[in-house]
């Protein structure tokens, strides 16, 4: 009589255990990059702004002509690439976080007001939102960088002026759904004013969506923030 060996299910991780590992891995990667950006003054091997035409276009260290003095090589002005990446990550992370926080706060406020009041208020705010969504954010950032200058503040303002509309549109749609629920009607019947309903009932129930949008948009903002610098 033959014996059939059954697979050892105890040795395999359950699907729930595997799904719980991914957030830990993701958070660990984010923490590593944030620490690298914060510790850029200690980790960078050279001054990121120091130029030397004698060292221009030096290859990375794994090339036979490379050197550990410039592990990732140098650019056309002889500046160390590794140092510029480390210091540039600080600017990129700061620009991404600041821009997203400004845009999400303003956009969420517009979406909450439009969804709560409806009618002409909703129609007016949504037409402004649609007009803003139709304008390319990279083009505005490039125009502002060329006319005013590619400074940190100008780029943040340019991206936030366009990005808020995405948050307004999504939050407004969720608020319209929440306004049909019983707990909102009960709060209004109990005498709660617009400010209380928006801050105590609508905003807390849209925070999960807002957090997801914020996390998804930070990477996009970093890419857009780098575009004016590349163009200039």
C-alpha positions, 0 to 999 in steps of 0.5 A: 500500500503506497503512502501519499505525502501531504504538503506541510501546511504548517511550514507555509505562511498563511495568506494573512501573514504574508499580507501583513509583511508587505506594510512592514517592508514598505515602511522600512524602505520609506524610513531608510530613504528618509534617514538617508536624506536626513543624514546627507551631511554625514553620508555624502563624500564631497561637497555637492556644489564643488566643481572641477572641470578636470574631473568631469564625466568621471565613470562610477566605481564599478568601471575600470576607470572609476574611483572610490573618491566619486563612487557614482562618478561626476557630472559635466561640471565635475560635481560628485553624483552621489553627494548630489543625489543625497542632498537632492533627496532632502529637497525632493522629500521636503517639496513632496511633503509640503506641496501635498499637505498644502494641496490636500488641505485646500482641496479637502476644504473645497470638497467638503464645502461643495459636497455639504452645501450643494446647489450653486455653491457646488456647481461654482466650485466644481467648475473652478475645479474642472478648469484647474484639472484641465491645466497641465501641472508640469507646464505651469511649473515650467512657466513659473520656473522660467519666468520667476526662477526655479526656487523651492517656494515657486515650485511648491506654489505652482504644483499646489495651485493645480494639485488641490483640484484632485483632492477636491473632486474626490472628497466632494464625491465622498461627501455627497455619499455621506450626506445621504446617510442617516447619521448626517440627517440626525445631526442636522435635526439635532441642531448641528450647524454646518461647521459642526457637521463638516468638522465632526462628521464629514471630515473624520469619515473622509480622512482615510481617503485623504490619507491614501491620496496623499501617499499616492501623490507624494511620488508624483509631486517629486517627479514634477518638482524635478522637471523645472530643474531639469529644464533649466 
